[in-house]
Amino acid sequence: MVVKRTDLIAIGLASILAGLFISKFTDPISLSWLVLAIIATIFGIRKGPTRLIIIIFVCLIIGWWRGGLLQKQDIK
């Protein structure tokens, strides 16, 4: 399966938007999930289907974390 770089970028941005949407209805996630996502990015960028899964996971976590920060900011 060959996925172009532009497709990976589009999938990543869609995952960030999905994470922002999820954060609207759930509790914010901790910073440890963000650190785990960064570690997964460092060790998991390879060719093949694992790259796509890691990009989706990392971008979803980034969006969810950032959306949680925004939700906490609106409450205070």
Secondary structure, DSSP 4 states (H G I P E B T S, - for coil): ----HHHHHHHHHHHHHHHHHHHHHSPPPPHHHHHHHHHHHHHH--SSHHHHHHHHHHHHHHHHHHHHHHHHHHH-
